[in-house]
């Protein structure tokens, strides 16, 4: 933020004869701190009107959607503009609830459509879905459910990830979607089990023999969407690690697709092959040099802003120094441009983020999503060509007897 304001003040074409100042509030990722900052901004504005001193006339941030909506509940009452830089919740597009909020990142309404397009692109017919239990997760997953079901996708399950660390809740989540014999046989494994895998549809068929020798078939989704933030995903990821859940294709949202923690070696066998959407990346000229020369503690807070700032902010339209159009629609949302990333093994034993495609909401409907399938690496370690060949050669290729541990292959019908 400091770098951005410095660059604006240095550019005589942007705001001639005006110098921007700033005050930084540390929210500590906590709602009480956000409310305190909001009340301080409102209070300083009232004081400024009385004493004609400078005061904050707009707010940038905070970090998350949950914090942003709480801040705009206060700022919106006084038409104080708030510019979100990382808050993507679809709910913030509601101008009746959040009248003074605009943002420089796409709404999750676009991401939900992008995810639905991804499911359609790979023809995944049986998909599990987990979403964090807050407005970010609820708004995003509701739209995805509607769009994927309209395409004929069968939703294998939809569960919520709790906002609090509840070990019991995470253990139940670890059992139900990924280990079918737990739900059928309790903690006792069946005497015989086959797994019939259909990679193209994203379905694993578990075949059990019950005590009477009858065959029981239960489907398990091997493609699962995780619509959650990075911190809220960590407890569930640790549960997956404890259970050694592998062979899954995870669909990631922009909130965790670039997680530096989950790409470490201990999670490689779990998250290899994950695929998801990231905000468009780019180099910011001058930022590195600015950070290296920054002297913390020496801050200037001054400046003035024109009245009716919110009115003019909504009408902003310009090209930034990366060549991208910056503008807002009637909901205060910019166009959506995402990168599609695939988690692939790296030379250190962990995972790296490979760019394999993109999504552009301004393009024609049938051209919004583009993916180079030759670059994709899946959870079994192969690319799309080996992915197709495996299905054609061995429709359900893994079968074993749990008692003896013998592994064998057999041509089996596709259900």
N, C-alpha and C positions, 0 to 999 in steps of 0.2 A: 504494500500500500504506500509506504513512504517513497519507494522508487517511482511509483506511478505519479504521485503528486509532484515529485521533483521534476519529472519529465514534462508534465503539463506546464509547470511554472517556467521551464526553460524554453518552451515553444511559444513564440510571440503570436502565432497564428491561431492558437486554440482559444485562449482567453486574454486578449490584449488588455493591458492596464489592470489586470486582476491577478492577485497572488493568493493561491489557496493555502490554507493552514490546516492543521489536524490536531486531534486529541485521540490518543490510543487507550482503549479500555480492554483489559484482559478479562475475558469471560470465563476462563478456566473450564470451558466446556460444561458450564453449569447454568441452569435456568435462573436461579436467584441472582447470579452475577449479571446476566443479560438484562433482567428486569431493573436491577440497580443502575446499569448503564443507560437504559432507556429513560428512566425517571430523571437521571442527571442531565441528559440531553434536553428533555422537555423543560426541566427546571431552569437550565441555563438560558434557554430561549426566552422564557417568560421574564427572567431577570434582565436579559439583554434588551427586550422591548421597553422595559422601564428605565434602564440606565444607559441605553444606546451603546453598549459594549458589544464586541463580537462574540458570537456563540456558534456552536455547530448547527449547520442548516441542512445537513444530510448525513446519512450513516452508510458505511460500507461493511458488509458482513452481517452476522457472524458466520462461523464455520459451517454449521449444519442446518438442515431444514427445521429440525425441532427447535433450535434456538432462534432461527429467523422468524418463525411464525409468532413466537412469544414476544420478540422485540417489536414486530409490526403491529401487534395488538395494542401497543402503547403509541408508537410513532404515527400510526395510521389515523389516530384520533385527532392529530394536529397537522395532518398533511405534510409531515416531515418525510422527505424521500429516503428510501432505503434501497440500496443496490446490493443484491445478493451475488456473491462471486463463486460460491460452491453449493448453494442450496437449490436442489433440483426437484423437490416434492411437487407433484402436480397440484396439490392443494393451494399452493401459493399463487396460482394463476387466477384464483377466485378474487376478483376485485371488490366484491361486496365484503369479504372478510379481511382482505389485505389490500386496502385501496392505494397505499403509497409505496408498494413493493414492485421493483423491477429487478431483472437479473441479467448477468452476462453469460450464464450457462444455460443450456437447454432444459426445458421442463421434462420431467419423467414421462409425460404423455408421449413425447417423441421416442424416448427409450423403450417404452412399452410396445409401441408399434414396431420399432426396430427388432426387438426380441421376438415378437410374433412373426415377423418376416424371416428371421433366422430359423425358427422352428419349421416354417413352411419351406424354406430353401433346402434344408437337409431332409425334408419329408419325415420328421420325427412324429410318429402317431400316438405315442404313449409317453407322457412327460409328467414327472413329479414336480411339485412346486412348494418351496418354503419361503416365507416372507417374515420380516421382522415385525413385531407387534407394536407398530406405531403408525403415524400418518404417512410417513414415507413408504413403508411396506404395504399398508392397506390400500392406498390410492394406486400404487403401481401395479400390484397384483390383481386388483379388481379389473383394470383395463386389459391386462394380459389374458386373464381368464376369459373375458368376453371375446377378444379377438381370436385367440387360439381355438376356442370351442366353436366359433363361427366358421373356422376353417376345417372343422371335423376332427380336431385333435382330442384324444381322450386324456383327461387329466387323471393320472393314476392316484394322486393324493394331493391335498393342500393342507399344510400345517403351519402354525406360527412359531417363530423363534422368540422366546421370551426376552424381555428387556432386562430382566434381572438374572443373575447367575443361579439357576435352579438346576442342580445336578440331576435330580429325579426327572425333570421335564426333558432335559437333553438326553438322558438315557432312554426314555421312551421314544424320542424322535430317532435315536440311533437304531432302535429295534424294529419299529413298524415298517418304514419304507424300504429298508435295505436288507433285512434278514428275515425272509418270509417264514422260515421254519420256527422262529421264535413265536410268531403269532399263532401258528398251527399246533405246535408241539410243546410250547412253553420252553423251558431251558433244556429239555431233552431233545437231542438231535435224532432224526429218523434213521432207521437202519439202512435205508437206501435212498439216494437222491441223484437225480440227473439235472443238469442245467442245460437248457437249450437256448442258445443266444441268437437273436436276430439283430445284427448291428444296424441294418438300414432303418428299421422302425424304432430302434431304441428300446426294445423289449427283451427281457430275460424271462424265460419260462422255467419255473422250478417244478420238477415232477417228483412227488413223494409217494411212497408206499405206506399206507397206514397199517395198523395192527391186523386188519382183516385181509391185507394184501391188495387193497383197492388203490388204484392210481389216483392221486390228487394233483391237479395242475393249478399253479398259482403264478400269475404274471408279476414281474417286478420291473419297474422303470429303471433303465440304466442311464437316462438323461434327466437331470434334475436342475431346475432353476433355483438359484439362491438370491432372492431379491432382498438384500439386507446391506447394512453399512459394515465397514470393516471391523470396528470394535465389537459389534453385536454378533459377528460371525465367529470370532475367536473361540468361545466356549464350545460351539458346535464342531468346529474344526478339531479341537482337542478330543472330543468324543469320537469323531471319525478315526482319529489317530489311535485312540485306545482300542477301538474295535477292529482296526486294520481294514477299513472299508476301502476297497479298490475296484477298478474296472468301471468307474462311473465317468460320465461326461457331464461336467458341471457348467451351467450357463451363468456367467458372472455379470453383475451390473457395474456401472462405472464407479460405484462407491467402494468396491473392493478388488476390481480387476487388476489394479496395479499394486497389490499388497506386497510389501517387501518382506513381511514376516512369513506369509504363507508360501512364498516361493523358495524358502529355505529347504535344505536337503531332507529334513525329517518329514516334510509334507509332500515330497516329490511323487511318491507312489500313489498318493491320494488325488492330487490336483493336476497331474500331468494330463494334457489334452483339454483342460478347461478352455472355454471360448467365451468371449464377452466383449462389451462395448466400453470404450474409454473416450474421454473428452479429447478433442484434437490437440495434439502436442505441437510445440514449436519453440524455437529459440528466441528469447527476448534480448534484442541487442542492448548491450550496456549493463544488463542486470548483474552479471558476474563481477564486473569491475566495481559496481556500486556497492555490492555486499562486502567485497574485500576492503573497501575504503570506509565503510560505515563505522561511525563512532557512537555506539549506544550511549544514551543519556543526554546527547546534545540534540535536542528537539526544539523546533520552532512552531509555535501555535499562534497563528494570526490569520488575517484575511477576512474577506466579506463575499457574500454571494447575492445574486440578483433575487428579487422577489419572484414569486410564481415559478420557482425552480422546478417543481414537480411537473407543471404543464409543459415546459420546454424539454425536460428530460424524456418524457414519453415520445417526443417527436424527433429524438436524436437519430441521425442516419449519416454514417461516414465509413470510410475504409481505414482500418487500422494499419499499423506498419508491417503486418504479416500478410496484407492483401485481402483480409476478410471483411465482409460487410458487417457493421455493428448497427443494429436497429432493434426496435421492440414492436411487437404486435399489440393488439388491443388488451391483451392480458399481461403485458409487460415482459413477454418472453422473446428471446432471440431465436433465429433459425437454429436447427440442430445439425451439427456435423460431428460424427463420431468416427473413431478408428475401431476396427475389429481386431482384437488381440487373441492369440493362441498361446497357451502355456506349454513350453517345450523344454526338454532337458538341456542343460548347459554343461560346460566342461568342468564346473566345480562340484557337480553332484546335485545341484539345485535346479531351479527352473528359470527360464528367461521369457520375456514377453515378445513374441514375434508378431509383427504387423502383417495381417493376411487380407485386409480389406477395409471397407468403410461404409458409412451410411450418411446420406445427405438428404435432409427433409425438403430441400428446395427443388430436387430433381423430380422427374416424372415418377409416378407410383411404381412402375415396373423397373425403374432404374435407380431407386433409392439405395438399395443394398447391393454391394458388389464384393465378391470373395474370390480370391485366388486359391482354389481347392488344392492346387499342387503344393502349396506351402503348409497345409494343415497337417499337424501330427496329433493322432488320437491317443486315448489312454492305453491302448495296447501297443503303442510305439510305432504304428505304421501311418502312412498317409492315405489319402482317399482311394488311390488305386489299389493298395493292399487291402484296404477296408472292403472294397467291392469284391475283390478276388476271394477274400476269406469267406464271404457270404455265399458266393457262387460255388466254391469248392466244398465247403463244409457248412451247411445251413445252420446247424447247432453243433458247434465243434468241441465243446467241453462236457464230458460225462465222466463221473467217477463214482466208485463205491466208497462210502465214508468209512465203513468198517475196515476194509483192507488197504485203502489209500491208492488202489490201482486206478490209473487213468487210461481211458480208452476213447476212441472216436467211433462214431457210427452215423450213417446217413439217417436222419430223422425228418419226418414231415414238418413243414412250416405251418404253424397254426394261424 
